Amino acid sequence: MSRLVITNVTLHEGIRDVAVENGQISEIGVGLPTTGAEVIEGRGGALIPGLHDHHIHLHALASARNSVRCGPPHVTGPEELAAALATAPSSDNQGWVRGVGYVETVAGLLDLAALDRLHARRPVRVQHRSGAVWFLNSAAAAAVDLASGDHPGIERDESGSPTGRLWRADTWLRERLGGAGPPDLAGVGAELARFGVTGVTDATPDLAPGSLVHLIDEHVTGALPQRLHLLGAEQGTPLPRPTVTLGPHKIVLADSALPDFPTLCRAIRDVHLGNRGVAVHSVSRESLLLFLAALDETGGHPQDRVEHGAIIAAETVHELRRRGLTVVTQPGFISDRGDDYLDRLDGDDIDDLYRCRSLVDAGVTVALSSDAPYGPTDPWSVIAAAADRRAPDGRVVGPGERVDHAGALGMYLAPPEAPGKSPRTVEVGRPADLVLLAESLEHALTDGSDAVQCTMIRGEVNYHR
């Protein structure tokens, strides 16, 4: 790999040049030699470590790019939803319509009959914006033979007939659909690089063998250049290179079907016995308390973490600190749907929603992430949401939970194996996962992703404006 020199960039110590060789920062100084080197002119812009998205769903994000939006702000009522489904292009060669982002305020809690009234001509599957449930119309149910399915997430009425609601059964549904397999990730990789994201933690639980192989292959071939940290892979999964790593094991505490206490404790113990932590999906007070009680029974692990922490009661904050848990949260949901939260949730829930400042003040380790495609992908918009807590209509959601822009950025700069810990820095010997901004860091934090001029991953330029 040839020498690369990024000239006239702003670091903490002032204007410097930064040289990169063999995927690492090899030298930092003033007036570094550029003969024979590739040169990128920094023009005084800030150079920072690449951002790491600590919770994202890569295959779902790629699929969402070819899906019709079925919720606010694009669709707000049943007539708009019917029109969106009627005009949606097919998502595959079998005529399926794939919808995402649905919420009950549009047309209620969908089932077979309700979705048939909106669109019956083609097979339709619509995903709730939480990602927890798919709604199928009759044509779709027939196409996957839903009635014969044995997945526990297939909701049935009193007569045993499917309602058309399919809970947390993405892998089962994908297998029934057949087709060409997981979607190409090149578009996702390019989009993330444009935002300055150089690493991702895929938080998809229980990755099917085909999905896992595809994720790793897309990284190895360069379609997904970002470093890849996996929560849904089994212990002992072969990892082909150091840029693919294994994180804590994802456990979903779905409020629609919380596990019984002994079952949860057994699952946590089994993971801990392999010297691995757990990353527990929790979006309610009840699920979080269940997890904390289970840890009291099983004991903890340094890698244990809470995914989302959507609602954390005030009295629970210090319990998180006492157990040394990290919270990987997504304030981007505030900017994406905060008006809906304000209109639909109780006041107590609003006060406890996507905490940041109170966790930090209590000494809880906090990392930020997107949860894309269910939340906004752009990390700079998530940073802005953490700092201003503004809903789409301008109202503020939990002003006491604001953190400053620089602090929010730091929550994107920690390494994948230590979310929320000390941010990575631009230093000699560090991997050259770097983002060159077109201006000062202070201005970039308010200008957002438009300030990203160049993104390098392991010394290779993956985006250059």
N, C-alpha and C positions, 0 to 999 in steps of 0.2 A: 504494500500500500504506500503510495507516494506521500510526501510531506505536504501538509496543509497548514497555512498560516492565516489566522483571522486577525486583521490589523485594526488598531485604533478602536478597541472596545472598552466599555466602562465596566470595571470591576470595583470591588470595595476599596482597593488601594489606588484607584484612579484609572487613567487611560493606559492601556497595555496592549501588547500583541500576544496572541495565544497560538502556539504551534501544536499540531496534532500529528502523531505517527503511530501506525499499527493499532489504530482504534483507541489510543489513549492520549491524554494531554501530556506532551513531552517537555514543554517549556513555556514559561510565562515571563515576559520582559518588555523592554522598550527597544524598538528598532530591531526586532529579530530578523535574521537574514531570510530573504524570500527567493533567492536564486534557485531555480528548478522546482519551486514549490507552487502548488495551487494556492491562489490568494483570494480571500474574501474580504472586502473592505467593510469594516464595521461602522465607520463614519460616526463614532462616538456613542453608538447604541449600546445598551446593556447586554452583557452576555451572562446567561444564567444556566443552571443545570436543566436538563429536559424534565418535563412534567410527567408524573406517573399517575394514571387513573387507577385508584385502588379498588374499584368495583365497577365492572362493565360486563356486558353480555355480547360477545362479538358476533356470534351467528345470528342472534336475534336482531342486532343492529344492522347487519348486512341485509337480512330479510325485510326489515322495516323500510329500507330504501325502495323496495318494490311493492309497497303496500299502500292502501288507501287510508287516509286519516279519518277516523270515525268519532272524534271527540273535539271539545273546545281547544283552540278557538276556531278551528276549521269547520266543525259541525256542532250545532247547538240544539237541534230539535229533530223530531222524527222525519219531517219532510226533507230536511237537508241530508239526513242520513240515507234515506231512500234514494235521493238523487245521486249522492256520492257512490253508492253501491251500484246503481244502474249504469253509471258512466265509467266505472272503474275498469281498467284493463285487466285481463286475466293475469294471474301471477305465475301461471305455468301453462303447459300445452294441453292441459285437461280442462281448461275453462274455469278454474277456481278463482274466486275473489278472496283476497286476504286483507282484512281490515285490522287496524291497530288503534290504540289510544281511546277506546270506548270508556265512557263513564255513565252511570245511571241517570244523571241529569238530562241526558239526551233523549232517551226513550224508555227509561225504566230498566229493570233487571231482565235481560233478554232470555228467551228460551226458543225452542223450535218454532212454536206458533207465532211468537212475536217477530222473529226474524223472517219467517215466511211472509208475513204481511208487508215487511219492508222490501224483501227481494226473494223471490222463489224460483226465478228462471235458471240461475246458475248455482252451483254449490258455493256457499259462503261460510267462511269462518272469521269471526271477529274476536280479537283479543281485548280483554279489559286492560285499562291503562296500567294496572298494577302488575300485569303479567301473570296473575294467578289463575285465570280462567279463560277458556275459549268458549264462545257461543257458536253453535252450528245450526244452520237451517236444515230443513228436511232433506234437501238434495245432498247436502254435505254429509249428514248422518247416514244416509243410504250409501254414499260413495265409500265411506270407511267402515260400513257395517257396524255402526255404533251399538246396535242392539246386542250383538254377539260379543262385544268387548268385555274383558275381565279386569280392566284397570280399575283400581279403587276410586279413582277420581271421576269416573263416569257417574254423574248424578242421575238418579232414577226416581220416578214418582211412586205412589203407593202401589200401583199395579206392576211395577218393575220395568216400566218403559223408560227409555232415556228421555231426560228433559231437554237435551241439547246443550247442557252445561258440562264442560269437561275441565276438572280442576287439576292443575299442576301435572299435566300429562303430555308435555311437549314431545318427549321422546317417543311415547306410544303413538301419538298422532302423526309424527313425522314418519314413523315406520309404516303406518297404515296408508299414508299418502304415497309412499314409494317415491319414484321420480329420480332426479339426478343427484341427490345427496345434499350435503350442506352447501350453503352459498359461498361464492368466491369472496375473499376478504380484501382484495386489492383496493377497492374503493374505500373501504373502512380505514385501511392502513394509510392511504393517502390523505384522507380527511383528518385523521388524528395527527399526522405529521404536520399538516397545515396549522393545526392548533398548538403545535409545540409539544405534543405528547410523544415521549420516547419509550414508554413502558406501560403495560396494562396488566391488571389482575382480572382474569376472566373468572367471574363469580357464578357461572352456571353450575348448578349442583349435579352430581351423579352423571357426569358426561358419558354418553354412550361410546363404545369403542370407536365407531366410525367418526363421531364428532371429535373425539380426542385426537385421533390420528390426523384428521383434517386440520385442526387447529395447529398442530405441531408442523405438519407439512407446509402449510401456508406461511408459517414463520421461517422455516428452513429455506424455502424457495425465494423468500424476500417479498412475497405478496403482502405479508404483514411484517414490516421491518421492526416493529416495536419489540422490546424485551417482553417475554410472556411468562406470567406468574399464574399458576393454576390452583383453584380451590376445589374443583370438581373431579380431579383425577385421583385414582386410588393410590395408596401407599405402594411403593415399589414400581410405579410406572417408569419405563425406560425414558430417560430424558437425553436427547441426542446431542445437546450442546449446552454450555454454561448459561446461555441467554434464555433457556427454558427452565423454570424452577417450580418447585412444588410448595404451595402454601398450606395453611391450615385447612382442615377438611370442612366443607360446607355442610351445615345441617339446617334445614328449613323448618321453622316452627310456624306452620300455617295456621292462622286463627280459625280457618274453616274446619280444621281437623288436628287439633293439638295432640301430640302423643301423650300417653299416660306417663306418669313420673318414672316408674321403674324402667320403661322402655327407653326414655331419654337418657337416664343415668347409664344404662348399659351401653348405649351408643357412644356417649362421651368417654366412658372408661375404655372402650375398645380402641378409640382413636388415640387417647392418651398413652395407652400401652405401647403404641407404635412410635412414641416420642414425637407426637404431632399434636398441634393445637386444634381447636374447633373454631370455625367462623359461623356464628349462629344468626340466621335471618330472624329479626324480631322487629315488628312494626306496631306492637301494642304493649300496654302496661302488663297485661296478663302473661304474654309470652316471655317478656323480659324477666318477670318475677319467677316464672317457671325455670328459666335458664339459670338464674342466680341460685335458686334452691337446689337445682341439680348439681351445680358446682360445689355447693356446701357439702353435698353428699359424696361427690367423686374426687374433690380436690381439683386444683387448676393446673394450667400449663402456661408458660410465658407467651405462647403464641395465641392464646384464646382471645377472641374478639367478637364484638357485636356488629352485625351488618345492619345498617339503616338506623336503628334506634329512633324510629319515627316519632314515637311518643315515649318520653322518659319522665316519670313523675319526679318532682323535686326531691322527695325523700329517698329516691333510688340513686341519685347522682353520687353520693358518698359511698354507697354500696359498690358501685362500679369501681371507684377509686380504691376501696379497700381490697378488692379482688384483683387489682392490677389489670383490668380489662381495657382494651382499646376499643373505641367506637369509630367505625367507618361510616360516615353519614353523608347526606346529600341535600344541602340547602338549596340546590338548584330547583328542587320541587316547589320551594316558596315562590320563586320568580315564574315558574311554569304554571302553577295552579293554586297559588296562595289565595286568590279571591274565592275559589271554590271551598277551600278550607275555612275561610272566615265566615262564609255563608252557611256551611253545613255542620261544622263541628261545634261542640260545646266549648265554652270559654276556658274550662280547665284543660281541654285538649290543646287549644291554641297556645296556651302558656307553656305546654310541655312539648311542643312540636319542633322537631329537628334542632335540638339544642346544640349550641356551639360554645358561647361565652361562659355559661355556667359550668359546663364540663371542664373547660380549660382552667377556669378559676379554681375549681375543686381539685385540680391535679390529674384529671382523667386525660389519657392520651387520645387525641382526636386526629383523624385523617379525613380528607375530602375526596369525593369521587362523583361520578355522573349517574351511575345505574342506567346508562344508556342501553337500549333505546327508550326506557321508561321515563328517564329524566333527560334534560338537555345535555348533549354530548360535549359542547364547548366548555372547557375548563375555566376559561376566563369569565364566562357568564355565571358559572357556579361560584367563583371567587367574588364576583360582584354581588351575587345573591347573599353570600355569607356576610358581606360588609353592609349591605343596605336593607336586606330582608323585605324587599318590596314585591308585592303581588302584581300581576299584570295590570290591575286597575289602579295602581299607585298606592294602595293602602299598605301599611307596614304590619308584618306578622312577627310578633315577639321582638320588639326593639331591644330588649335587654339581652338578647342572644347574639347581637352583632359582634363581629370581630373585625379588626382592621384589615385592609387589603393585603398588606405585607404578611400578616399572620396567616391569612387564608391561603396565600400563595405557598407559604412554607408547608402547609398541610398537603400540598401536591408534590413537594420536593423530597419527601422522605423515601428511602429505598423500599422496594416491594416487601421485603422480609421484615421490615420494621415500620409499618405505617404509623404516622404521627410522631415518630421520634425525630432526632436531629436531621434537619434538611441537608441534602447533599450540597457540595460546594464545588466551585471551579478551582481545582488544584492540580498541580503536576502529579501524574501517576493515576489520576482518576479516569474512568472510562469517558470517552469523548461523546457523551450524550448531552448535547448542548442546544440552546435556543438563543439565537441572535435577534435582538429586538431592534426596531428601527428608531428607537428613541430611548430616553431614560426610563429606568424601571418605574419611577414614580408616575410618569405619564402613561406608561404601558398598562399599569394596573387599572387605570380608568378608561383607557382606549380599548382594552380587550384584545381579542385575537387579531384585529387589524394591525397590531403592532409587531406581530411575528414576521420577521424578515427571512429567517433561515432556520431550518431544523436539521441537526446532525445526529445520527444514531451510530454509535461505534465508529465515529469519524467519517462516516459516509453521509453526504448531503442527500436528504430525502425530501426536502422542500426548500426552494429558494425563490423568493418573490421576484 
